[in-house]
């Protein structure tokens, strides 16, 4: 099982905000996380620029970016991105000047990422490896025209041939060649495009020359000791998670997605770089409609940096010599995570081109493979872009007033208006009765179990909202990864299994089991709640099955199984 969580934020809010209603505490934690995103990015950018106003632009760009606004639609764990710039800041400081205090800072920052979100823990690790590589070595890439004169044309010719075959297949019904007993058919353009993409990558690599001389670095023994200390302290801090993971794997309840060559989730769509912010108050409606027409998921496949961030990033890439070593290092970070965010194959305007990318292999790496949605790596591209923008503004020596105006424009172009909100169902008479019940088990139909891979039944998430009020145990629910034992136990329970199947099929009342009451009693269920807007009137049938209605309010009916 891998369930997304915000354990760190939940514990802190449970201590500091325990006296507040759950919804109000949730909103405060969410707003604090968004503010923390901007402040942490500001601190990171300020470290490299030594100037406040360019760093404020960077913090504003990161805090208001589309990545966070689209994940406000439901991924609370991903909105707490402040752990990433803090982990980056701690790691950069350690490599610049190793020491036990800074090692402790790295350990705490990495543990914070692990207790906030699994993806962010993985991204922190990849950042640390990449930053260490480009710090200890200062790679420089140049283009060479005279290398491998024979092999490069052959690779280019094969790529052109594969592209032509793909075009012919695309404009026709496919290619079928029969010569005696030999029958060759090519009905889809994906394989030729994959070959063309591999050839294009090979052709580029044949012409690139990478030099990575050793860079000045602190004493390696001291650096190694500091990194080892950071790793040991972090291991102790995350030991509860690791111990639970070991127990989970040992019990056979570890659940992960199976990967097949063509079945992995897509990454960000290249067209979304220019599509606009999906949540913007003025253009968001049009952007969302355009993405829907191209079958692009606006939450998981959006790569909108923002106008200011895009312009500053391009300017930074064109001015890497002027920006010096810091600019080059952040450019590498942006490129590495952008390559990851594109997913296993290149997608443009909703079309999978079949061009294979590095993530097609990385998704089979253990531990990394659980970071299933590649588009979420774009948060690190956004962070790197923010820092690069601050470096450019600092190099241009922009005044405080001009930076302030630019920060204001960043807010206007990216901030979601209106802010995403949800109207939650209020406590009702049904909840009032359940509050007074003693250690009850409740099933709320429609019911079922769901995780990130699928659903059995039809679980109504309003049941979770009401559970925050009545606090009783609930049949069914949602987990990001559902342990096999949970599904298996429900399947062995004949009464609940039939109720899940009935909810999934949206059957009429007559299809409810005749022994519904006895089956629920054997399962330990004391109460059944009906969401009336999901079904036609069930009261006559439920009463015929022996259930007694106890309360009704706001479209919900409560029945006693006893």
Order of alpha helices (4+ residues) and beta strands (2+ residues): alpha-alpha-alpha-alpha-alpha-alpha-alpha-alpha-beta-alpha-beta-beta-alpha-beta-alpha-alpha-alpha-alpha-alpha-beta-beta-alpha-alpha-alpha-alpha-beta-beta-beta-alpha-beta-beta-alpha-alpha-alpha-beta-alpha-beta-beta
